[in-house]
Structure formats: C-alpha cells, structure tokens
Amino acid sequence: MGRRPGDKARLAEIGVETIGQLAKTHSGALERLLGPAAGEKLAALAWNRDPRKLVTHRRAHSAGAQSALGRKPAEAKIFVPVLLHLADRVASRLRAKARPGRTVTVRVRFADLSAVTRSVTLDQPISATLMLAEIAEELVRGVLAAYPGEKTISLLAISVSHLEESAELQLELPLGLVDEKQRPGTQKGLARFGADRAVDKIRLRFGKQAVGYGTVALEAARSVPDAFRELAEKEL
C-alpha cells in the first residue's frame, strides 16, 4: 500500500494496513503523514475515486506468429515452408489493417530450448507475404550459419514491428537490383502486393482455405486453425 517505498511503513505506524482501514482514516491525517498530494490521492483511491481514464483496449505495436515444430532438422525443406506459412499469417493481418511495418524479426529455438533472434529494419515498410517470407528466410539462414553446431530446431517465429498508418509508397525505378522483389516500390514489389490483395479478396469472400500459396495450403491442414489463434491476437 502506498505509491512510494516509505509510504507503507508510515501507514503501518498509524495502524493502516488494509484498504478498508485506509478508507476510514481522515484525509487530513493522511496528508499530514504523506504530504498533501500523496495523502489526498490515496484517500480518493481508497473510496474508488479515480479521475484517470480507463483504457480497455490498446492497438498492438507489432504483429507476429510462431510455430512449435517439436524436434525437426534445421534444413531448408523444413523451415522454408514454415516461414512462408507464418509470413502469410502475419502479412495478411498487416494488409487487413493497412499497417505495413519496417522491422522484421525472426526467432529460432533449438533443441535445448535456447533461442536466437535476428532482425532487420527496411527502408520502406512491407506487408507482402513473399517479401516477408524471403526476408525471414535470409535471417534464419544467417542464424543457422552462425550456429553450425545446431542441427535441430524446435520453434520458428516471425514478427513485424515499427508499423505505419497507411504509409505512402515511394516508387522506385527499375534498376535491376538483386533485391527488387523485396522492395515494395519496384514493379516486382507492386506485382507481389497486387497478387496478395487478390488473394485477400478471395479469402474474404470464400474463406481463408479457398486460396493460398502451395506450401501454405499444405501446412495449414496440419496446423492449429487460424481462427483459434486469432482469439489471442491484438488488434493492429
């Protein structure tokens, strides 16, 4: 009880150890003991008088998804489809709320439950599924290269943070850069986003299982239903 470290001891000296006892104590006595501001505030709180606005809902500052794998070999045939499935879940949420993000983070957990995270912050925010999947794949490959002794993975996770509100897309000239497919302002980047939006529209009308990337569709049947996961997801 009490907001400052010494308040509890001071209140105990006058026999106040419960909220009920605090409510019965005259506010003047509390102000003399703890000071005008603290005494007045504690007296009000004891009677459940609090002018502060109650915040019952806060928008998430990031969007993420993870998949527990059990014990799987740290091979591309294992982690690439999982990352695409996770990227599809995350990116579709970002597009639904028009909140692309700049920072991509992956988490890799090994067999002994130790985990490593890697992240990258991009020049422009993204919300395209394949872009996110490929960036996450590069980060995971970097983790595995840094830990060559780890041959088994038990969990993979992707998150996107530094979300933006309806960010204006900066178009880029077709310069033939190696990473053009991962840059949202290029022709290839725009084509990927357009394909994702078409997928979103079909899913909105016919359900999430109606269409998707091949590996995602195959993995979805063996995973926890997304409708169940959505119960724990904060609104973006």
Helices and strands as residue ranges (DSSP letters): H 7-13, H 19-24, H 27-34, H 36-46, E 62-73, H 76-96, E 101-110, E 115-126, H 129-146, E 152-163, G 180-182, H 187-206, G 208-210, H 214-220, H 226-229, G 230-232
